[in-house]
């Protein structure tokens, strides 16, 4: 009887095009409908960031944000759009890699700031 090799799973392609790094704490200040909010970023790239939040905004919402890259005096100001959102789910909360929050895309980040973020990520944050 001939034995077959088990099929290898092919990983899904990563749609992310930019280097990114995980960040433990990055305070993000934003204004949304004339109200300020604060969040903590978990990872960042020149294209956007993930903000951990129990009350993420809705997909498609846009608002100005501002943050400083930790350990630097580099301040980033731009408009962000919510590309995906994950609400808190008590049943999923205990599973690995589950964290409520939202993925933001930088809409009008200037090239100079994108390069500064890339350089910061390459250095390991």
Secondary structure by P-SEA (a helix, b strand, c coil): ccccccbbbbcccccccbbbbbbcbbbbbbbcccbbbbbbbcccccccccccccccccccbbbbbbbcccccccccbbbbbbcccccccccccccccbbbbbbbbbccccaaaaaaaaaaaaacc
